[in-house]
């Protein structure tokens, strides 16, 4: 047997002013081939698993590119088309194949393409024909509709947020794909639209138990092969935005449809129990200051690079300064210009520094600060969800009025405490640590936190799901409508 595999990932915030072009993909994580042979960082995690499993089964592997861009605004049309062309050229040159496995995101939007994943898989199908098995792994923050289901044979989504299970789901997909390629099963997929736009944190109840029960049902030995809860990505203004439930059965369309509806109904029924209530910045600070001891971690969800925000918004920092909060830390600010000034001045210098506010209204206003430089480095990094390292580029640790700030030159959300401690900034003596992230920080920071809170500033990514200014998407949805059905 022969397996072809590739990875192409980005998550598109259609409201973001940041274009996603060639340089966004052609970074230190780009591999024209051989991405499965380097340390795990993000997009290559499924490729590593698929190669390992294929080689153990005596399957020949043909590997194409591995490309991953930080979430931002629309992908430039020429950029997407060039990446697609590279995958399709490799596919055409590969010859006879039994399986194609693709690691995609599911929320990639380019100029002229509202569903890059469906477009890519449609072109793959045109080359490999109807008999080759096509399997796709997606981020749970994906858009799904029948376009992708009509051309792929198998679709498996991450189940966890933070995404700690990318390798687990890669193994699930490979096992199903191999069985299907051997004609041991005949996968049938069904999709149920929940008509909901929200976010769900899977380490917390009741979603935690729901995910565990989904996994148990998959293992139950019935004709149900796979269950995936697609949370959707709220800031993609496309016709098929929103939460979906996907079920895969063995040759039973009625069961697939009934199963997707049943699990979808369970998620709908717990909508109030899972409704997110991000605090205002001041409410989160108040709660943190009311605690006599320990570290409170506050997620600045409205300035999360992983959701397409610039990560240079000054709104929360401005409130910390205005309120005279000390023993605090915040990061990671994306500000290559400020970093360059710090590197030029050197450790120990004190200088006036204009910070943040560089990407338009979504960034808020810049702050003019009198800072002390504690550390600079040519290449900072942090531990990612995979356990690998992701670069922040040249970076600096500065302090103003008792608030410690981490600056990076490569836009990254905050995953791990070593984004701070790697530059020498302790966290165990801080009352408040603000992380520019929505949820991926949780696995790393929860163990060091007395409390974890989520805030949304008025500037940045809009966190009121009922008020997102959609133009393309025009269907009723919860929570904008209490009963969209």
N, C-alpha and C positions, 0 to 999 in steps of 0.2 A: 504494500500500500504506500501511497505518497500523500504527504500533507504540505499544503501551502499556508503560510501564516504571515500576518502583517499587523501593524498597529498604527492608527491615526486618530489622535485625540485632541479636542479642545472643547470647551464649554462656552457658548456664545451668549453674552449679555447684550441683547440688541439695543439696550438703552445706554450702553457704555460708550464714551467718546474715544476709547482706545482702539485703533485698528489692529487687526491680527494679520500680519504679513509674513514675508519670508523669514525675517530674522527671529520672529516669535517661535517658529518651528525649528529652524536650523541653529539650535543651541547645543549645549554640551550633552544633551540627552538624545540628540538626533543620530540615528544610525541608518545608513543606506541599506545595510544588511548586517547581520550579526548582533542585533540588539539583545538577543537571548543569551549572549556569551559574556555579558558584562554584569556588574553588580546591579541588584534590583533598585530601581528608583521610582517608577510609577508605571508608565505605559508598557515597559518591558516585562512586568511581573507575570502576566499570563503567557507571554512568549517563552519565558524561562520554564514555566511549568509544562507547556505544550511540548517543548523540545525534549525535556526530561522524560515525559510520559511516552512520547512517540519513539524515542530511541530505545526505551525499555521494551516496547512492543515490536521492535524491528521495523518501524515505519520510517521511510525516507522523508527528510524535512527539507523543504525549499522555503527559504526565509527572504522576505522583502523588507521594506523599510519599517522603522520604528520612529514615529514623530509625535511629539506632544508639545502643545503650546499652553502657556498660562492663560486661564480664562480672561477674556476681554471682549471687545466689540466685534462687529462683523469681520469674518475672514475675507481677505481680499480675494476676489474671484480668480485671478491668475494664480495666486498661491495655492488655493484648493485644487484647481484644475491641474497644476503641475504635480502636486503630491498624488492626486488620483492617477494621473498618467504614469507615474513611476510604478505604482502598484500594479496597474493593469498591464504595463509592458512586461514586468517580471512574471505576471500570471500567464500572459500569452507565450512567453518563452519557456515556461515550465513544462509544457506538454501535458500528458495525461495525469490527472489528479483524482484522488478518491475523496479528499476532504480539503476544505478551505476554512480556516479559523481566523477571525478578525477581532482584534481588540479595538473597539471604537468607544466613543463617549455616549453618543445619543442625543446631544444637544448642540451639535456643530451647525452653524448657519453661516453661509457665505453669500456674497452679493450674487443674486440670481438663483440661489439654492436654499430653500427653507428647511431642507432635510438632507444634509450632506451624506449621512449614513445610508439612507434609503437609496440615494442616487448612486453611491459607490457600490452597494451590494447589487443593485440592478445591473450595473455594468459588469460586475464580476460574474453574475449569472449568465449574461449574454456570452461571455467567453467560455465558461466551463460547461455550459449546457445543463439540462434538467437532472442528470443522474449523479452529479457530483454533490456531496453533502456540504452545505454552507452553514457554519455556526458562528454566532456573533456574541461576544461578551460586551455588556454595556454598563456604564455607571448608572446607579439608580436615579440620578438626577437627569433623566433623559426624556425626550419627547418620543412617543410611540403612536403609530397608527398602522393601518393595513398595508401601506406601501412597503414597509420593511417586512412585515409578516408574509407578504405575498411572494417575496423573493428569497428569504432566508428559510432554512429548515429548522433551525434551533436558535433561540435567543435566551440568554441567561444574564440576569442582572445581579450586581452586588446586592447583598441583603443588609449590610451594616453601614451606618453613618455615625461616626467616622468610618471610612472605607478600609476596615481592617481585614476584609475577607476577599480581596481581589484574587489571591492565589487559590483559595477554597473554591470560589466560583469558576475559576479557570479549570480546575480539576473536574468539577461537576460537568462543565460543558464538554470537555474532552471525552469523559466517560460516555456521555449520551451520544456524542458525535461518532465515536468508534462503534457503538452498538448499532447506530442507525446506518453507518457505512457498511457494516456487515449484514445488514438487513435483519437484525434481531428485533428491532423495533421500528415502528413507523410513526414518527412524531407528528402530532396535530396540535397547532397553537390556537389559542383564543384570547381575545383582549376585551377587558371590561373597563369602560370609561367611568371613573368615580365622580367626575365633574367637580373636582376639588383642586384648589391651588393653595399649597401650604408647605410646611417643612415638618419632618418627623425625626426626632432624636432616638435612635434605636437602643442606646444603653438604658433608656428610662422606660418605666411602665406607663401604659399597658403595651406599648409597641415592642418592648423587649420580649415579653411572653409570646406575642403574636408571631414574631420572627422565629422563635424557638419552635412553636407549633407548626409553622410552615415547613421547617426543616424535618420535623418528625413525620409529617404527612408525606413528604417526598420519599422518606425512607420506609414507608409503611408497606411496601410490597404490592400496592395496588397499581392500577393503570395510570395513575398520576405520576408523571416523570419529573416535573419541575414547576415551581411556583416562584413568581417574581413580583414584588411590589415596586412599581416605578413611581417614585415620589414626584417626578417631573422637575423642571427648572423654571421657576416662576418668572424670571427676567428674560425669557426668550419670547418675543412677540411673534409667534408663528401659529398657524391655524390649529395645530394639534398639541398645544401646551396643556399641561395638567397631569394629575395623578392617574395611573392606570394599573390594573391588575392583570397579569399575564399567567396563563396556565398552559402547560404542555402535557398531553396525554399520549398513550400508545394507541393510535388508530381509533380514537373515539371522540369525534367532534362534539357530540352532545355533552359528554362528560367534561370536556375542556371548557365549553361555554358555561355550563352549570357551575363548575369549580371556580372559574374566574369571577362569576357573579357572586357566589357564596363568600369568597374571601373579600371581594370588594365591599359587600354589604357589611362585613365585620369591621372593616376600616371606617366605613361611613358611620356606623353606629357608635364608634368611639371618638367621633370628631370633636366633641366638646372636651373630652378628657385629654386629647392630644393637641388642642388648640394652643399655639404659641402666643405668649404674652411678653414680648421683649419690653424691658423697662426703659424709661427715659434715662439719659445719662445721669442726671442728678439723683434719681431714685436709686440707681445702682451704686453710686458713690455713697449716698446716705446709708444704704444697707451695709456696705463694707465698713464704713466708719463707726457703725453702731456695734461692731464686734470688738471686744476688748483685746483679743489676741488672735494670732494666726494670719494667714494670707488669704485674701479674697481674690479670685481670678475673675475678671470681667471680660467677656467676649464683646468686642466692638464689632458686632455683626454687620453693621452698615458700611464698613470699610474693609471688607474681606476680598483680597485679591483672588481667592478661589471662586468668587461669585462675579468677577469682572470689575470690581471696584479698583480705583487707582492705588489704594493703600498709602495715600499721602494726605488723607483728610485730617484736619486739625481740630475738629469739633470737640472730641472727648478731651484731648490734651488742653484745649482752651478752658474747659470747665474745671479741670484739675488745678490749673494755674490760678484761675479766678477765685477758686475756693480755698486757696492756700494749702492744698493737700501736699503732704510730704511723705517720705518713706514709700514712694510709689515708683513703678516702672511701666513703660509702655513700648510696644514694638509689634511689628517691624515697619517703620516708616520707609516708603520707597522714595528716596530723594538723592539721586546720584550727584546733583550739584552740591548739596549740603555736605555729602560725604567727601567730595573732592576738596572742599574748603577745609574740612577737618583734617584730612590727610596732609594738606599743605601746611597747616598751622602746627600740627604735631601734638603728641600727648602732653598734657599739662597746660596747654595754651588756653587762654580765655579770650573769646571773641564774640562779636555780634553776628548772629546767624539767622537768616531768613529760612524758615522751615515749612515745607508742605504747601498745599494749596496751588499746585501747578497744573492741574488737568481740567480746569473749568469749574463749573458750579458744583459738581459732584465732590470736589475736593475741599470745599470750604475756602476760607481766606487763609493766606499765609500768615505765619506768626513770626514776629521779629523778637528774637530771644538773645539773652546774654548767657552764653553757655561755657561750661568747662569741659574739655575733652579728656576723657579717661582712657580711651583705647582706640586705636585704628588698626586696620589689617587690610592686606591686599586681597584676601579671599576668605570671607567668613562662610560658614555653612551651618546647617541644622539637620537633625535627624528627621527623616520623613516617616510617614506611616508605614512604609515598607521596611524600615530599619536602615535603609541606605541614606546617603547624605545628599542634600540639595544645596546648591550654592546660593549665597546672598551677594556674591561679588565683593568688591571693596566695601568695607563697612566701618562704622564708628559707634562708639558708646559715649554719649554725652550726658551732661546733667544740667538742669536749670531749676533753681529753687527747690531742691530736694526731690525732683522728679528725674528719673533715669530713663533715657531714650535710646533705643537701638535703631540705627539707620542702615539701610542696605542699598546697594546699587542695582540689584536684580529684584524685580517685583515678585515677592513670595508671601503667602499667608504664613502665619506663625503656627508651626506644628508642635514644637518641643521646647522645653525650658532651656536647652542648650543654645537656642538662638540668643539668649541673654548671657548665660553662664559661659558660653564659649568665648565671649569677649571679656569675661571677668566680672560681669555684673551679677552679684548675688541676688537671689530671690527670697531666701529664707528669712531675711530681715525686712522684707517689704510688706506693708499692710495691704497694698493694692497692686496687682499686676494686670495690666490691660493688654489683651492680645487681639490683634487685628485678624480675626478669623470668625467663622460662624459655628463650626463644630469639630473640625479636624484637629483642633488643639486638644480636645477633651482627653484623648487617651494618654497624652503626655503630661498634661497639667493637672488633671483631676487628682492624681496621687499626692501632689504637693499642696493642694488647696484645702483650706478649711471650708470654703464655700465657693461655688461656681455660679455666676450670674450672667445674664445675657442682656445687653443694652443695644438700642438702636438710636443713633443720633438723628436729628432732623435733616442733616446733610449726609449724602452718600446714597447707598442702595436703599430704596424705599422698602420698609419692612411691613407695611400695612398691605396685606395681600388683596384686600378689597378695593384698594385705591391705585393699583398699578395701572398706568395710563396706556393700556393696550390700544393699538390701532388696527392691527391685522386680526387678532383674536377677538371674536365678538359673541361667543356663546355664554350663557349664564353659568356661573360657577359659585360654589361655596368657598369663602364666606361672604362674597359680595351679595349672593342671593341665598337665603336660608334653605330653600328647597329647589335647587336648579332643575330637578326632574319634573 
